């Protein structure tokens, strides 16, 4: 019975971290799209964190619109974290013995 409901804690933690990162990046995309006040502490902190997480993807696509560029580049970064998190979750959970 215990095998049927086995916990895969390590893989699930990896996926949770990837989801949190994607939410931070997604919040930044939303703040930019809605033109949130960049002087606000929440918006500023989120922009700093999202910028750090999306470092590799900044300016990957250059567009004439700042908002569209943020959507493309940061959206790709969020997608990357979700895909890599899912793959790592599967690998780590597959390594755990039943």
KOLMI-72969 format. One record per residue (C-alpha): residue number from 0; x, y, z. Coordinates in steps of 0.05 Angstrom, whole numbers, padded with zeros to 5 digits. Last residue first. Example, Ala and Ser with C-alpha at 12.3 -4.5 7.8 and 13.67 -1.06 7.14 Angstrom:
<site gukol="1" px="00273" py="-00021" pz="00143"/>
<site gukol="0" px="00246" py="-00090" pz="00156"/>
***
This chain:
<site gukol="97" px="00207" py="00042" pz="-00096"/>
<site gukol="96" px="00278" py="00064" pz="-00108"/>
<site gukol="95" px="00290" py="00137" pz="-00125"/>
<site gukol="94" px="00327" py="00148" pz="-00190"/>
<site gukol="93" px="00263" py="00158" pz="-00230"/>
<site gukol="92" px="00242" py="00213" pz="-00182"/>
<site gukol="91" px="00307" py="00249" pz="-00195"/>
<site gukol="90" px="00301" py="00242" pz="-00270"/>
<site gukol="89" px="00228" py="00261" pz="-00273"/>
<site gukol="88" px="00238" py="00321" pz="-00228"/>
<site gukol="87" px="00298" py="00342" pz="-00269"/>
<site gukol="86" px="00256" py="00341" pz="-00333"/>
<site gukol="85" px="00199" py="00380" pz="-00300"/>
<site gukol="84" px="00247" py="00432" pz="-00272"/>
<site gukol="83" px="00281" py="00439" pz="-00339"/>
<site gukol="82" px="00214" py="00450" pz="-00373"/>
<site gukol="81" px="00188" py="00498" pz="-00320"/>
<site gukol="80" px="00254" py="00537" pz="-00317"/>
<site gukol="79" px="00257" py="00543" pz="-00393"/>
<site gukol="78" px="00184" py="00567" pz="-00398"/>
<site gukol="77" px="00199" py="00622" pz="-00348"/>
<site gukol="76" px="00261" py="00643" pz="-00388"/>
<site gukol="75" px="00221" py="00643" pz="-00453"/>
<site gukol="74" px="00169" py="00687" pz="-00420"/>
<site gukol="73" px="00225" py="00734" pz="-00397"/>
<site gukol="72" px="00251" py="00743" pz="-00467"/>
<site gukol="71" px="00185" py="00744" pz="-00505"/>
<site gukol="70" px="00143" py="00784" pz="-00455"/>
<site gukol="69" px="00199" py="00832" pz="-00439"/>
<site gukol="68" px="00211" py="00845" pz="-00513"/>
<site gukol="67" px="00136" py="00856" pz="-00525"/>
<site gukol="66" px="00134" py="00906" pz="-00468"/>
<site gukol="65" px="00196" py="00943" pz="-00493"/>
<site gukol="64" px="00167" py="00949" pz="-00563"/>
<site gukol="63" px="00213" py="00955" pz="-00624"/>
<site gukol="62" px="00237" py="00884" pz="-00612"/>
<site gukol="61" px="00303" py="00851" pz="-00595"/>
<site gukol="60" px="00299" py="00777" pz="-00581"/>
<site gukol="59" px="00352" py="00746" pz="-00537"/>
<site gukol="58" px="00357" py="00814" pz="-00504"/>
<site gukol="57" px="00355" py="00783" pz="-00435"/>
<site gukol="56" px="00350" py="00707" pz="-00438"/>
<site gukol="55" px="00413" py="00686" pz="-00402"/>
<site gukol="54" px="00400" py="00735" pz="-00344"/>
<site gukol="53" px="00327" py="00713" pz="-00335"/>
<site gukol="52" px="00335" py="00691" pz="-00262"/>
<site gukol="51" px="00373" py="00755" pz="-00245"/>
<site gukol="50" px="00324" py="00800" pz="-00281"/>
<site gukol="49" px="00266" py="00765" pz="-00247"/>
<site gukol="48" px="00298" py="00777" pz="-00180"/>
<site gukol="47" px="00312" py="00851" pz="-00192"/>
<site gukol="46" px="00244" py="00863" pz="-00225"/>
<site gukol="45" px="00210" py="00828" pz="-00166"/>
<site gukol="44" px="00246" py="00872" pz="-00117"/>
<site gukol="43" px="00227" py="00935" pz="-00155"/>
<site gukol="42" px="00154" py="00916" pz="-00163"/>
<site gukol="41" px="00149" py="00898" pz="-00089"/>
<site gukol="40" px="00185" py="00961" pz="-00067"/>
<site gukol="39" px="00145" py="01008" pz="-00111"/>
<site gukol="38" px="00190" py="01055" pz="-00150"/>
<site gukol="37" px="00176" py="01015" pz="-00214"/>
<site gukol="36" px="00102" py="01036" pz="-00211"/>
<site gukol="35" px="00065" py="00982" pz="-00249"/>
<site gukol="34" px="00058" py="00991" pz="-00325"/>
<site gukol="33" px="00006" py="00936" pz="-00333"/>
<site gukol="32" px="00049" py="00898" pz="-00383"/>
<site gukol="31" px="00112" py="00911" pz="-00342"/>
<site gukol="30" px="00080" py="00887" pz="-00277"/>
<site gukol="29" px="00052" py="00826" pz="-00313"/>
<site gukol="28" px="00119" py="00806" pz="-00342"/>
<site gukol="27" px="00151" py="00816" pz="-00274"/>
<site gukol="26" px="00097" py="00772" pz="-00242"/>
<site gukol="25" px="00112" py="00718" pz="-00293"/>
<site gukol="24" px="00186" py="00719" pz="-00276"/>
<site gukol="23" px="00170" py="00711" pz="-00202"/>
<site gukol="22" px="00119" py="00657" pz="-00218"/>
<site gukol="21" px="00169" py="00620" pz="-00262"/>
<site gukol="20" px="00220" py="00621" pz="-00205"/>
<site gukol="19" px="00168" py="00594" pz="-00156"/>
<site gukol="18" px="00149" py="00540" pz="-00206"/>
<site gukol="17" px="00222" py="00519" pz="-00215"/>
<site gukol="16" px="00231" py="00515" pz="-00140"/>
<site gukol="15" px="00168" py="00472" pz="-00134"/>
<site gukol="14" px="00195" py="00426" pz="-00189"/>
<site gukol="13" px="00260" py="00416" pz="-00152"/>
<site gukol="12" px="00222" py="00404" pz="-00087"/>
<site gukol="11" px="00179" py="00352" pz="-00122"/>
<site gukol="10" px="00240" py="00315" pz="-00147"/>
<site gukol="9" px="00270" py="00311" pz="-00078"/>
<site gukol="8" px="00205" py="00292" pz="-00043"/>
<site gukol="7" px="00183" py="00235" pz="-00087"/>
<site gukol="6" px="00131" py="00208" pz="-00040"/>
<site gukol="5" px="00104" py="00138" pz="-00050"/>
<site gukol="4" px="00029" py="00131" pz="-00052"/>
<site gukol="3" px="00025" py="00063" pz="-00087"/>
<site gukol="2" px="00088" py="00039" pz="-00052"/>
<site gukol="1" px="00056" py="00048" pz="00017"/>
<site gukol="0" px="00000" py="00000" pz="00000"/>
***
